[in-house]
Amino acid sequence: MAGLFITFEGGDGSGKTTQAELLATWLEEQGRTVVRGREPGGTDLGLELREIVLHRRGHIAPRAEALIYAADRAHNIATKVRPAVDSGDIVIQDRYLDSSVAYQGAGRVLDGGEVRDISLWATEGFLPHLTILLDLDETTGRERLDGVRTRFDRLEAEKADFHARVRSAYLELARAEPERFLVLDAPRPVDELAADIRARVEALL
Ligand code: TYD
């Protein structure tokens, strides 16, 4: 059986993890082996990089930040994701290179296309078979997070206009690659979203 690499994208609080878990459970019920992933921090090295990039006190230069995400990604793909997909497993991951384009590009300092090229170099051009974008307006995402969290990472603490730019960058990426993306309206009921996702994945199996 051919392996698959499926990624979930969306703003903070858009419900990526919930949907990723539901999809993983359903695929396991179909007899598939599922590997769960996330970025940053999907590997042992990645956990150290995650702590630096999300929680280090003090300024990190934008290019350095982009390269830390790319380093995490390079190691995750080379040591975990690519071997699993090659052996026929399905990797379901929270966030991938589209996060870098949307977030690092939204700081206005870096060009989204350049950020994407760095990730493509880091991963030897490894793109997901399917990317599910849970689209959410930035105010709703923020309200959901405020309800459950006490510790905000560097990006969660950014202002609303930053998150609005992240959202429009995501939508632009989805428009550019409609065959890779499934865009869903995140506030819809969890079960309905899960059913739409299953239908799209079923077509790939
Ligand atoms: P995380 O805490 O893993 O979860 P959530 O998706 O629930 O927010 O997200 C970590 C943060 O990292 C998130 O605010 C987006 C950011 N990020 C980037 O800026 N660039 C990237 O390439 C990746 C993978 C994440």
Residues whose N, C-alpha, C, O or C-beta is under 5 A from the ligand:
A	BS01	TYD	D12 G13 E39 P40 Y69 R95 Y96 S99 S100 Y103 Q104 L155 E156
